[in-house]
Amino acid sequence: MKYTYKHTLYASYIGYITQAIINNLPPLLFVTFQREFRISLEQIGLLISLNFGVQILVDLAAAQFVDKIGYRASATMAHIVSTAGLICLGVLPNILPDPYVGLIAAVIMNSIGGGVIEVIISPIVESLPGEEKASAMSLLHSFYCWGHVAVVVLSTLYFRIGGIGRWSYLPLLWALVPLCNTFFFQKVPLRTLVEKQEQIPLRKLFSSGLFWILFALMLSAGASEQAMSQWSSLFAEVGLGVSKTLGDLLGPCAFAVWMGLSRAFYGWKGSKLDLRKTLVISSIFCAASYLLAVFSPWPLVSLAGCALVGLFVGIMWPGVLSLSAETYPQGGTAMFAILAVAGDLGCSSGPGLVGLVSNAVQNADIPFLSTWFSGGGMTEMGLKAGLLLAVLFPILMVLGVVVLRKRRNTLG
């Protein structure tokens, strides 16, 4: 069989599905971890922050080693480590004296694999033949969403058939995805985005004010997305009092569906839209959706708010990557690695901040909160307070895009 660039694209899609598994399978098990291993909300928040924190370190390292060892070797290594991490997630918490240590070890391995995948897949697709790069980037990132949907739907089906008590076998089944893609990446043709000697040096990027605006936009995009994505399952089940099945389907699953549809739509119609205006409008509606989830007195309407965040946050991450590639066409792999650092800083700080605020409010006696938020439980109050603070991130996104437009107009 002759492999073409179309197969390279398919392997890249599966790479982002792997990333979705790594980031979104553990949140479906947070309540189970709480009950089975007696893990607090703060410890769960630390697992989320550790996931993205390790990815940040990997992103920084990848800026140096990916161009040296090549995309193929990097992709192979990333998928092997991701496979091992998922296996460890199902095995280590049940055999180690401290289950939390097992979870930490699994998260670190997954983060290493996911970090390299995040750095290399976007430049691989950016390097492929074709003109409409922004649309291709958005379509690529939609597969992260479809992977998220698959994780929620198939995992929920597994829980219904096999029972939540057999959760430890589920990560082993999901490990088959990166395992198979390891062999796929051995066969597909790959191109280099920009030769090492032609790339803009990082010190030149770091001295540019425009690049730091793009960096801040990536941070805001990651925080806006993951603050809701990582907590929506727990928010639905504990904060809103719906069943796990309903909560997962109407919370993180609906979030991912709408995010995937928005990215697929931009991949289809993106060339006819103004990317900057689209980012501003989406960010405004994203903030409004957070407020709907937090302040609605009706659980189903709050879940609708969670889902709508996915719709309006969808374009942010691939949109900022496209803006960056347009602004710095010679940025190369190193630029994508540093932008991945920014995105992961947001992915870590967003849900981490929600966890810290939620835990603090849950353990405090703050009577006036009952007049702000509907519902009576302190866990619900805490989660709503944490998600309310996350509204800051899409607001920062709006301000960043406006400043970027003014700076670019001033410069030229």
Secondary structure, 3 states (H helix, E strand, C coil): CCCCHHHHHHHHHHHHHHHHHHHHHHHHCHHHHHHHHCCCHHHHHHHHHHHHHHHHHHHHHHHHHHHHHCHHHHHHHHHHHHHHHHHHHHHHHHHCCCHHHHHHHHHHHHHHHHHHHHHHHHHHHHHCCCCCHHHHHHHHHHHHHHHHHHHHHHHHHHHHHHCHHHHHHHHHHHCHHHHHHHHHCCCCCCCCCCCHHHCCCHHHHHCCHHHHHHHHHHHHHHHHHHHHHCCHHHHHHHHCCCCHHHHHHHHHHHHHHHHHHHHHHHHHHHHHCCHHHHHHHHHHHHHHHHHHHHHCCCHHHHHHHHHHHHHHHCCHHHHHHHHHHHHCCCCHHHHHHHHHHHHHHHHHHHHHHHHHHHHHHHCCCCCCHHHHCCCCCHHHHHHHHHHHHCCHHHHHHHHHHHHHHHHHHHHC
